[in-house]
Amino acid sequence: MVLSDKTSSTPRELGFTFPAEWHPHRATWLTFPHNDASWQGTRLAKMRPQYLAFIKAISQGENVGIIANDEQLKGFITSELGKIGVDLSRIEFIVKPTNDAWCRDHGPSFLINPKTKEKLIVDWGHNAWGGKYPPYDDDNRTPAAVAAYLDIPLVNPGIIMEGGAVEFNGAGSLLTSKSCLLNPNRNPHLNQGQIEEILCDYYGIEQVLWVEGGIVGDDTDGHIDDTTRFINEDTVIACVENNTDDENYGILQTNLDMLRKMRLVNGKQLNIIEIPMPQAVIIDDFRTPGSYANFLICNAGVIVPVFNNPNDQVAVDILEKAFPERKIIPLEATEIIWGQGSFHCLSQQEPVV
């Protein structure tokens, strides 16, 4: 079903909103990696144990919806998950062609209407981060496939948008970065005000807050989920680089200054919890975008990427204090991060309504 079949009103006008990530999940959706688009040569096989461990961790508290490229891959996934003790009754499959693994960006964006208890999917356009990694047409069809599988309405705003570019506090505020959403490789025909209006209309929020940019190695032009994350309505985790000689130092300080000046819908300032960046995660002379902010909040807890890095435990300790009522689940992402993303980038939550 397509929302426009019912009405020409926007999701916001109809009472829909994108809930915060800590809202209870029915499931988390993933697109299972199967080609060398992001992990070349032997790296795909090396990262799979870490990816499978991620699925197992999510499945402790909710269903996991997996987009599988074909029936053969579905069979492989089922076999591998069985070997590590995953409850297969928690796993759902949609079999359809896929290009890449970053479901946060090409997957469905779920909105809920708390009053009517309805759910819908926003089908943002996906162009592989400004056309960097063609082909991406199969991934661009993923939201429609999930909407058909779940038999819920679908709405298409007609612009490029990525889930990793936006953060939500569940109380009317959206946080994003200028370097990504204002990049001419996304929507060159739109200015900042027009983008803000579309975000408000189709995410059901009231304000858009902007930081400047992203970290080194991030090929998305600066996704917010590598630098700044809401953990409750008025608190963010903000990455900082303590080494003044590091390339990330300046941009993260600029972001921090901007966060300090922000005011939420209710006029409050943000509570800011600083978290260090890992010491540079360099693999084969490549500076990856390793970041402890790329965690996933799910029913089972907070799944945090760690990198066999001196700052891993520091970050875990900070997050344990920041999430006193949630279990912190550190998982190795040393192979996953070579693909220039981590657990949050790989996943998209489906909320309970």
N, C-alpha and C positions, 0 to 999 in steps of 0.2 A: 504494500500500500504506500502511496506517495501522499504526503501531507497536503500538497496542492490540489489533490483530488477532493479534499474536504473543505478547504478554505484557503483564502489568499493571505490570511493573517500570519505574522511571524511567530516563531515559537515563544518569544517573550510575551507578545500580546495574548497568547493562549495560555500563559501561566507556566510554561516550561522553563527549566533552568538546568545548568550543568552542575551537579552536586560536587562538593569537595571530595577528594580522594579517600578521606577517612569515613565517608558515608558507607554503610554496609554494602558489600558486593554480592550479587548473585553469582557472578563469574568474572574471570579475567581472560581476555582474548589475546592470543598469540598467533603469529604467522611463522610456521616452522621453517628454519633455514634449510635450503636444499641445494643451492648452487654456489658458485664462487664469486658472486657479486660483491660480497663484503669480506669473506674469509677465503683467501686464495690458497690453492694447492692443498697441503695437508692441514691447514689451519681449521678448515671446516670440521674435520674429524676431531681435532684437538679441543675445539670449543664445545662440542656437543655434550660431553659429560657435565660441564658447568651449566649448560642450558637445561639439561634434563633435571639437574638438581634444583634449578629455579622452578620448573614445573612442579616438582614434588613438594617444594616449600609452599607454593601457592595453594596446592590441592589439599593441604592440611586444614584449610578453613573455607574453601569455596570450590565451585566448579572451575575447570580450565577449558575454555573453548579454543580449539586448535584449527587453524586454517592450513590444510595439507594440500600440496600441489597435485597429488594424484593418489590413487588407491594403493599403489606400491609404497609410497612414503607413509601413508596412514598405517599400513601393516608394520612397517619398520618402527614407527613411533610407538605403537601399541606394544610391540615386543620389547623395546628398550625400556619403556616405562614399567612394564611388568617385572623386568629383571631387577629394578631398584625399589620394588615394593610399593609403587604408586597404586592407590585405589582407583581402578579403571572406571568405576561407576561415577567418578568425579570428572571424567574426561569426555568432552563433546567434540565432534569433528564436523567441519565443513570441508568437502573436497572440491577444490577449484584451483585453476592455475594461479601461481604467485610469482613475483619477481624477486622480492627481497624480504628481510625479516623484521623490519622496523614498524611494528603494528601500531605503536603510539602515533605515528605520523600518517600512515595510510589507512588505518583501521577506522571503525565506527566511533563517532562521538555520541555518547548516550546522554540524553536529557530526560528528566522526569518532571511530572506535574504532581506535586504533593497533594493537591486538592482532589483531582480526578483519578489519581493512582494510575495514570497512563505513562507510557514511555515512548520515546521516539529516537531516531538516529539522524544526526546531521551528517550529510555526505559532502564534506569539504573536498575540493579538488586537490589532487596530489600530483606534483611535477618533479618529484625526486630532488627536492632542495634546490630549486632553480634550474632544473634540467641537467644536473650533474651526472646522473647515473641512469640513462635509458637502457632498456625499455622499462616503463613503469605502468603500462596500461592495465596489466592484470591486477596489480596492487590497487590501482585506482578504482577497480570494480568491487573491492572487498566490502565497503560499507553496505552496498546494495545487496550483496550476497548474505551478509549477516542479518539485515533487515528482513529479507525473504525467509531465512531460516527461522527467525524468531516471530515472524508475522507481526511486525510492528511498523508504524509509519516511518517514512523516509522523507527528508527535506534536503534540497540541494541549493546552497546559497550562491553558487556559481563563481566562487573565488578560490584561490589557493590558500590552504591553511594546514598547519601541522600541529598535532597534539602536544608535541614536545616544546612548542613555542609558547604555550600558554599555561598559566597556573591559576588556580581558583581557591578562594577562601570559603565558598559556600554561603557567603553573606553579601553578594553583590559585586565583589571585586575580582578583577582579572589582572594578572601581572604578566608582562611580556617584555621583549627587548627590541629596541629600534633597529639594531643591526640585522635582525631577521625579518620582522614583519614589514619594515619600511624598505627592504632591499628591492630594487627594481626587477630582480629575477623572479619575484613572486607575483605581485599585482601592480605593474607599473602604471596602470590607468587610474589607480586610487591614491588619494592623499591620506595623511594620518587621520584626519577627521572622518573621512569616509570609511576607513578601515575600522575605526572605533565604533561607528554606528552599526556596521555589519556584525561586529563581535557582540555588541550589546543585544541586537535583535535575535541573533541565532544561537548565542550561548545563554541568553536570558539573564544577563548581568547588568549592573548599573554604572560601573566605571572601569576604565582601562588605565592601569598604572604602568609606566615605562622605565626600565633600566636601559643602560647604553648598549652593552654587547656581551660577547661570550668568550670562552676560553680557547687557548691554543689547541689545535688538533681537531676542533669541532667543525666538521664539514657542513653543518647546517646553517652556518652564518650566525651562530650565537643563540642556540636554544636556551630558554630560561631554565629547563630542568637539569642543566649542568651547573647552574650558579645559584639559584634562589628558589626555595620551595616553601609554600605555606604548610604549616603543621597544625594550625588552628585558625580561627577567624581573624585573629590580629597578630599572629606570630609567624615569622619566617626564619628558616635556616638560610644563612647567607655565606657563601664560600669566600674565604680570604686567602691570600698568598702572603706568607710571612717573610719570604725571601725577596728583598727589595730589588734584587738583580734578575728575578724571574720575569719572563714575558707576561705572565698573568697578573703580576702585582698591580700595575697601573689600572687596567680595566676593571679589576675587582674592587679596587678602592673607589673608582668612579661610581660603580654600581652601588657600593655601600653608602656613599654620600647621597645618592639619589634616593635610596631607601629611607634614609633618616629624615628626608624632607617630605615624604609621602604622608597623605592623610586618607584614611579609609572613608567609606560612605558615612559612617557615624561620626566622623571628625577625629577619630583617634589616630595617634601615631602607631607605627608598627613596633612591636617587640621584635628585636633582632638578635638572633643567636648566631654568633660567628662560628664557622667550622673550617678547619684548615683544609687546603688542598693536599692531596698526597704529594710527596716528593715526586718530581717528574717521572711519569710512567712511560719509559722509552723502550720500545721493542724493535729490534733490528734497525736502530738509528731513527725510528719514527716516534715522534712525540704524540702519544695518544691523548684523547680528552678524558683521562681518568679523573673522576670526581665522586666524592662521597654523597653529593646531592642527588645523584641519579638513582635514588632508592625508590622502591615501590611500597606504598602503604596498602596492605591487603588485610583480609579478615584474620589471617594467622599471625600477623605482626608487620614489622617493617623490614623488608628485604634490602640489605645494604651491600653494594659492591665493595669488595676489598681486593687489594692488589699485591699481597705479600710485601707491604710497604711500611716503612717506619711509622707513618702517621695513622695506620689502620686502627690501632687500639685507641688512639686519641679521639678519632672520629666516632668510633663505636661508643665510647664513654659519654661523649657529648650527646649523642642521639638517645642513649638510655635515659639521661636526665631530661631530655626534651620530650620524650614519649614515656612518661612514667607508667601509663596503663597499657602499654603495648610491648610485646616481645620484640627485641631487636635480633634479626636473623642475618648475621654476616655470611655472605657467600662469595667464594672466589670468582673473580671476573677477569683474571689475568689473560685468558685467551679470548673471551668475549670482547674485551675493550679494544682489541686490535681492529675490530670492525668499526670503530669510532662511535660506539654507543654502549649502553649497558642496560640494566634491568628495567628501568623506567621506559627507556626508548623502545624496548622490545614488547611492551605490554600496553593494553588499554582495558580499563575496568568497566564492567557493566553493573550499575548500581541496582540495589533492591528498590522497588517502588511500593 
